[in-house]
Amino acid sequence: MDYDFKMSMNEKRQKVEDLFDFEGSKVGRGTYGHVYKAKAKDPNDEKEYALKEIEGTGISMSACREIALLRELNHANVITLRRVFLSHSDRKVWLLIDYSEHDLWHIIKFHRNAKAHKRQVNVQKSMVKSLLYQILNGIHYLHANWVLHRDLKPANILVMGDGPERGTVKIADMGFARLFHSPLKALADLDPVVVTFWYRAPELLLGARHYTKAIDIWAIGCIFAELLTSEPIFHCRQEDIKTSTPYNHDQLDRIFTVMGFPSEKDWPDIVRMPEYQTLLKDFRRNNYTASSLAKYMDRHKVKNDSKAFILLQKLLTIDPTKRITSEDALNDEYFKEEPTPTKDVFHGMTIPYPKREFITDDDNDNKSNKNSQTAKTSTGGQTSNANKRARVMAPGQSTQDFQKRYYQHPQHAQHNMQQHKQQHNKQMSQQQQGQMMGHSGSSATLHYTSNNQQPRY
């Protein structure tokens, strides 16, 4: 390609930072990169957007797949891709999508924390029904267009906040999505490991090479159970372990502990699963004779004769060939009884869930341990929620302004004063050693102020 033409095109290419303000407004981070809340610089565009930054050395296969699919998909319950930006200088890809204020992971966490403080425990039943209906509606659209999502979990189910689409569910993160109509290879050959452990269907755990849209239905069943109980139904301690093989003993053990051990009558094709012999070697059927989904849900006060439980059973059927389809699930009796699903999942209520906070890199590192109630500082101490809020950067705030505000915060002043004293003593010690050895040293002179204010040089 002609060099001058290439440089001319680079100059004409619109840059994401020229069109949107998003400095200091990071709201999330994943394995792909960061997510920012963005506002268009165009005064006529008042919408809120999310900018998904994909880091790396160019466009990965996952990013290509997500972009290609989202450009073709158009449904109210699937996230809409507005634009794609390519950064030539740092080889980053930016996806512009509509901003959603909430997701199911944070909503469920809100109720789980309320449970710990003995407040209202679970998500309202009417809201659960509306959430599930919209999730199924979005997945039915994907399946009707021969798309498997393959990574359904609460964090990937977004819910719009106040605005024209208030309370609308958006299925997001299509990085693992695949077309499943007449694949040239078995899907398992292309991607041996898909779906986060807690939401992974048993056929995947047993190494199925040819799997179907039933894997998405199982994941939806897991999400439904979590909405009903505020607890992940198949919680497993090894959920974060990276592995190149689909088989996982602990995850299967958790499924059997809740559901019972499947017989050949329950699932005739289980004997054909690649990991079936491993299963027989690792597990004893008699250990799970007292287990059943009915007993588990009854402990969480979900009655076995309720329409919610009956639909849950259909979603979590162990045999994928007998598992309900998204179309049949949408027509289930559960959605016909009052209250019926609403377009706004928050219908009739003020949204009780906090908005997303802007985070710094330190905050996000602390949030990686989702079960932790306090965040560790760099000195090994603990930081309260108020302390964490003091470290949140405001939209459009520069790094210098943020640092100034952070270090002047009274909760940090004493720690910073001690830190500067230690630095000063170290420098003075080095200076004295240099003078003893015939060298001259220099050291900044520190002037400590009173009233817990920031030390100044």
N, C-alpha and C positions, 0 to 999 in steps of 0.2 A: 504494500500500500504506500502511496506517495506520502512522504513525511510531512510536507506542508499541509496537505489535505487532512492528514490525521490530526495535526496540531490545531488546525482550524476547526475541525469538528469537536475536539475536546473543549475549545473555548466556547463554542456555541451550546454545548451540552449543559442543561440546567442542573445545578447542584442542589442537593437537598438542603444544605445550610443557607442557601440564598432564598429559599422559598418558605422555610419553616423555622420557628423558634422552638428549640428543645434543649438548650443548654441547662444543665442542672435539674432536669426533670425526668431522671431515670425512674421507672416504676417496676422494673423487673430484669432478671437475667436468667438465661438458660445456657445449655451447652452450645447453642448456636451463636450467642452474643447477648446484646442488650435490647430492652424495649423502653422507649421514651414516650412520654406524653407530649404532643406537639400542637402548636397553634400556627396556622397559616399567617404569613406576613401580609397577605392580601387583606385589606380592611373589610372587603365585602364577603369574605369567607369566615364565618364565625363558628364553624364546626370544630370539634375537638377530634384529633387524630392520634393514632399510635404509630410510631415509627419502629419497625423491627429491624435492628441492625444485625446482619449476618456477617460474622467475622470469618477470616480465612484467607486463602490465597486465590480468591476468585469465586466463581459460582460453583458450589458443590452440587452433586447429584441430587441431594435432598432439597436444596434450594431450587434447583431447576424443576424438580417434580412439583414442589409446592406452587411455584409461580405458574407453571403450565396448567395445573389443575384449576387454580383460583381464577385464572383468566377466562376459563370456560364455564365455571360454576356461577349460578345466580339464583340464590334462594334466601328467603327472609331469615332462616335459621342457620345459615352458613356465613362465616365472615366474608366480607367483600374486600377484594384487593383493589385499591384505588389507583396506585401508581407504583412503578419500580424505578429505583435510582441506582445507577452504577457509579461508584467512586473510582475514578481512574488512578488517582494518586496512591490510595492505600488499599485498593482492590477489595473494597467492601461492597456489599449489596444491601440496599435499604428497601423494605416493603412498607408502603403506606396503607394502613387499614383504618377503619373506624375505631374510635377509642371506646372501650367498655370499662365502666367503673368497677365492676365486680366480676368474680368468677366463683365457681362452686367450691373450690378449695378453701377460699377465704370465708365463704358463707357457712360451710360446714364447720370450719374451725371456730367461727364465732359462736355457734351453738354448742360445740364441744367445750369451749371455755366457760360458757354459761352453765353447762352441766356441772362443771367442777365447782362453781360458786353457788350451785343449787338454785339457779334462776330458771326461766323457761328453757327447757332442754332442747327440744327438737324443732326442726323447721315446720311451720304451719302446714297442715295436711293439704289445704287448698293450694298452697304454693308448691308443695312437692308434686302434686298432680299436674300443675301447669308447667313446671320445669321438665318433668318426664315427657309430657306430651310434645313439647317443642323440641326436645332432644330427639325423640323418635321421628318427629316430622322432618328434621334436618337429615337424619341418617337414612330415612326412607328415600329422600331426594338423592342422596349420594348413591345408595344401592340401586335405585332405579336407573342411574346413569353409570352403572358398573364400576363404582368407586368404593373401595374398602378404605376406611379411615386408619385402622390398625394402631391407634394410640389414644383411644378414648379414656379419659380420666377427669376427675373434677377440675384440675388446673386448666384443662383444655376446653372447658365449657364456660364461655363468657356470658355475662348478663349485663345488658345496657342499663346505665343509670338514668337520672332525670333527663328528659329531652323527648324528642318526637318518637323515639323507639324505646321508651321507658319499659323496662321489664322484659325485653325481648332476648331470647337465648340465641347465642351465636356459637356454632361449633368452629373451633379454631385449630391451628397447628396441623397443617396437612403435610408435614415433612415426611411422614411414614406412609402416606396414602398411596394406593396403587390401583390401577385398572385391573379388574379380574375377569374380563370377558376374553376368552380364548388366549390365555397367556402362552408365550412361546416356551417358557420354562415353568417348572413348579415354583410357586411363590416362595416356598421355603428355601429353594436353591438360591434365589436372589437375595433374600433377607432371612437368615436362619432365626434371628431373634427379633420379635416385634411385640409391642404392647408392654407397658409397665407391669411388673410382677403381680401386684395386687389385683390387677384387672385382666390378667391373662387367662384365656380359656383353657380348660384341661386338655383339649386336643393339641393346643400349641405346646403345652408343657410336656406332652408325650411324643413330641417330635413329628406331628403331622406335616407331610410335605405338601399336600393339596388341601388347603383349608378354604373356608367360604365366608360369606358375610355373617355367618353365625358367630364369628369371633367378636364382632362389634356388638352383637346383641348381648353376649355374655358380659361384656364390659359395661353396657348400659344397665344390666341387672345388678352388677356390683355397685354402680353409682346410685341406683334406686334404693338399694338396701342401706347405703350410707346416708342418703337423705332421710330415710325413715328412722334411723337409729343414731345418727351423728357419729358413727364409728365405722371405719373400713371393715367390711365383712370378712375379707380374707387377708387380714393384716399379717405380714410375714417379716421377720427381722432381717432377712437378706434382700430386701427390696432394692437396695442401692448397689448390690454387687454386680459388676459388669462380667458377662460371660458370653462365650461364643456358641454355647449349646443351649437349646430351649429347655431341657430337662432341669427341674429344680425340686429337690426332695422336700425342702421345708415348705415351699408354696403348695405342693400337692398335699402335704400333711395337713396344712391349714384348711384346704378345701374339703378334705375328707373328714376333718374334725367337725366341720359345720354341716356338711351335706351327707356324710356317710360314704362308705367305700362302694364304688359302682360295681354292680354285677354284670355278667354278660347279658342278662335279661334287660337290665337298664340301658346298656350300651353294647349292642352286639359287635360293633366294629372295633371295640377297644382291643381285642386280641390281635388286630392288624396294625396297631400303632407301633412305630419303630422302637419306642422305649417300653413296650409292654413287659418284656422279660425283666428289665431293670425294675419296673414297678413291682412285680411279683417277688423279686429278691429283696427289695427294700421295705415292703409293707406287709403287715399282717391284717387280713380282713377283720378278724375278731376284735381288733383294737377300736373299731369304729362302729360296732353294732348299735350302740346307744345314741349315735349321732343322727341328727336330721335337721333340715332347714326349719321345720315347724317348731322344734324345741328352741332353736336359736332365736327365732323371731318372737316367740312367745316370751322369752326372757326380756325382750325389749318392748313388750306390751303391744305387739302387732298380732292380732287374733288370726288364728289359722283359717277361719271361715270368712275373713274379710276379703273384699275384691282386690285390695292392694296386695295381700299375700298371694292370692291365686295368680295374679299377673306376675308377681315376682318369681313364683315357681316356674312359670312358663319361660321367663327370661333366663333363668338359671338352670334349665334342663341340662343334665350332664351330657346327653347324647346330642351332638350338634345337628344331626338330621331331624331330630324331633323338637329342637328349640324353635320358639315362635319367631315369625318374621316381623319386621318393622311394620309392614302393612297390617297384618293381623293384630299386632299389639295396639295400633292406633284405633282399631275398631273394638277393642276389648271393653267388657262391661264396666270396668273400673272407671273409664272416662265418661260413661253415660250416667252414672249416679251423681247426685248433687254433693258438693258443688262441682260444676263442670269446669274444664280448663279455661283459662283466660289468656288473652294475648299479652297482657301485662302481668307477669308473675307476681308483682307487688300489688295487684289490684286490691283496693280497699284498705291499704295500709301505707303508713309513712315508711320509707326505706330505713330500716334500723341499722344497716351495716355501714361501717366506716368507709370513707373513700380511700382510695389508694394513696399512700404516702410516698413522697419522693425519697429515694434512698441514695446513699453514697456506697462506694465499693465496700467500706468497712461494715456498713449496715447489712449489706447483702450477704457478706461472708457469715455474719452472725445468724441470719435467717436461714442459712442452709441446714441448720439443725432445727427442724420444725417443731420438735417436741420440747425445745428449751424455752423456759419462761423468762430467762434473763439473757442479756448479751454480754459477751466477754470483751473487755477493752484490750488494747495492745499491751497494757501493763499487767494483765492477768486479773484485774479487778472485775466487778460487775457493774453494769449500767442499768439504771431504771428506765421505764418507758419514757418518763419525762426527759431523762438524759438523752435517750435515743432521738426524741423529737427535736432536741436542741441541735442535733447534728444534721437535720434534714435541710437540704438546700432549697431555697425558694426558686420559683420559676424565673429564669433570666438572670439569676444572681451569679456574679463572677466567683471564681474559686477564691480570690483574695478576700472578697467581702464575706464569703462563707467562713473562711479561716478566722477572720477577725471576729465575726459574731460568735464562732464556736469557742475561741480561746478566751473571749471576754465573758462568757457565760459563767456565773458564779459557781456552778457545780463543777467546773473544770479548773478554776483559777488556782486553787491550792495545789492541785496535781501539777499544773504547768509551772508554778513557782518552784516547786521542788525539783522538777525536771531541769529548769534553767540553772538552779543552784548546783545540781550535780554536774551539769555541763561546764559551769564556771569553775568549779573546784578541779575538775579534770584538766581544763585548759591551764589553770594556774599551776597545777602540779607539773604539767608538761613543760611550762615555761621555766619553772625553777630547775627542772632537770636539765633543760637546755643550757641555762646559765651556768650550772655546775660543770657542764662539759665544755664550756667556752663558747657556746652558741647563744645568740639572742633569740628570744621567742616573742611572739605577739599574742595578745589575748583581748577579746572584746570585754569592755567593762560593763557590768550589769548593774542597773539601778532598780532595786526592788521597791515597788510602790505598796502602799498600805491598802487596807479595806478590800482585800481579795481581788484586786484589779490585775490586769494583765501586766506581766513584767515588761519593762521597756529597756532598750539598749542605750 
